[in-house]
Amino acid sequence: MRIVSGKYKGKRFSPPKKFPSRPTTDFAKESLFNILENQLYWEDIKVLDLFAGTGNISVEMLSRGASSVLSVDIHPVCIRHLNKMQEELSDGNWRILKKDAFKFLAEHPTKYDLIFADPPFGLKGVDTLPDLVFEGEKLSQDGLLIIEHGKENDFSTHAHFKEVRNYGGVNFSFFSQ
């Protein structure tokens, strides 16, 4: 896992063998961040990274200057890896929380400027994520929700859906107010 841009550019992290999560490919991540570079002022945004897994996306957002990043994951191996990375970076803008992402959305009233969700492909309930975010008013006024998913999910009929981008077997669906 390599950080593409910003203050941690070039830094590499290696999750342990048999890691329970599928990291976003470098190709898909670079494409996603090229899109976001034209839409966001990094220094001003509050980010929620659901199903944070390897921390790849969280660290990329921190590297680019996000004012705060909260990484949420339920798996103990992922949390240990995220905590190790956090120790190594010593970045005060990064918080890590061990919690089920669906429960987190239901229980926490905080609003975010960017919510990124990368659930395991085929996870039951993924199709409810946009409703949990929008009905729970989790996005700020001009906030953006991005869900990374496989081809089995189609969010195009959701009221807040804007577009989908495909990068090989990876899809990013974008939603906004």
N, C-alpha and C positions, 0 to 999 in steps of 0.2 A: 504494500500500500504506500503510495507516494503522494505527498502534498504538492499540488500543481502551482499555486501562486501565493503571494503574500509573505508575511513575516516568517512562516515556517516552510517556505518553498524549498523543495528538494528533500525535506525530511522524510524518512521512511519508517514505517511501523510494520511489524510482522505479528499478526495474531498467532496464538499457539496452534499447533497441529490439531486437526480434528475440531476446528472452531465451529460452533453450532450455527453460524450465520454466513450468508452469501454476501461478500462485499460488492459494492457498486464497481463496475469495471472502470479502469482509468479512462477509456474512450467515452463511455456514457457520462462519467463525472465531468470530464473536460467540456463536453458538449453542453451539459446542464449549466455549468458555471459560466460558459460563454453567453448563454441566454440571460442568466441572472445579472451579469456584469452591466448589461444595458438597462436593467430595470430597478436596481437597488443601490442605495447609498449605504454601504456596509457598516459604517461607523455608527449609524443611527438605528440599527435593527436589533430586535429581540427575537431570538430563534428558538424553536422547539424542534428537536430531532427525536421522533418517535421510532421505536424499534432500532435504536442507534447501532447495535451490533458491533462492528469493528471500530466505530468512531470516525471512520473515513470522512463522512460528510460533515460531522461536527467540527473536526479539526480544520477542514478546509474553510469552513465559515469563520472560525476563530482567526485563522491565518489571514483572511481577507479583512478582518477588522470588525466583525460583529460585536456589538456592545455587550451582549450576553447570549450564551448558548446553554440550554438545558437538554441533556441527553437522557432519554428514558428507555430502559430495557428491563426485561424481567429475568433474563437468563443469567445465572450466577457467573458463568465463564465469561460472558460479555462484560458484566459489571467489573469483574476482576481486571480484565484487559483494559477497560476504559479508565479505571482508577490508576492503573500502572502508567498509562499514557498521560493522564492528568498530572501525576507526580513528576513525570519526566519534563513536561512542558511548564509546569508551575504557572498556568494561566488563570488569573483570578476571575476571568469572565466566563469560566466554564464550570457548570454544576452537573453532577451525575446523580440520577435517581433510579433505584431499583424498584420498578412498579410495572404492572400490566398497563400497556398503553391505552386500552379501552377504558379501564377504570380511572386512569389519570385524567382522560378527557372528561369523564363524567363527574369527577370530584373536584377538580381544580378550576377556579374562576379566572385565572390569569389570561390576559390577551397577548398575542404574539404578532409580530410583523411578518414572520415567515414560519410556516410549519412544514416540515419535511417528514414524510412517513415512508419507511421502506420495510413493510411487513414481509414475513416469509411468503414467497409465492405459494398460492393455494391456501393460505390461512383463512379459516372460516371467519366471517364477519368483516372482511376488508371492505366490502361494498358499503358498509355503514359508516366508514370513517368521514366522508364529506358531511353527512348529516350530523354526526357527533360534533364536528368542528363548527358548522354553521348554526345549527340549532342551539349549541352551547355558547355561541358568540365568543369563540376562542381567537378570532382574528381581529386585529386592529382595522381601522377604517379602510386603508389601502392594502391590507394584508394579502398574503399569497399562501395557498396550500398546494403542495406538490406531493403526489403519491407515486412512488416507484412500484411498478407491478408488471406481471407477465401478461401474455396475450389473452389469458382467460378472463380478465376483468375489462369491462367497458363502462366507463363513467360518462360517456357522451350525452346521456339524457338528463344528467343532474342539472338542476337550475343554475348552479354556480360554475359549471364546467366551462372552461375557455378553450383549451386545446390539448392535444396529446402529441408527444414527440416519441418516435421509436428509434432505438439504437440497438440493432441486432435483436436479442431476446429481451431487451429492457425497454419498458415504456415509462414515460413520465407524463402523468395527467396533471394539468394546471387548473386551479380553481381560484376565483376571487369574488369579492362582493358584487 
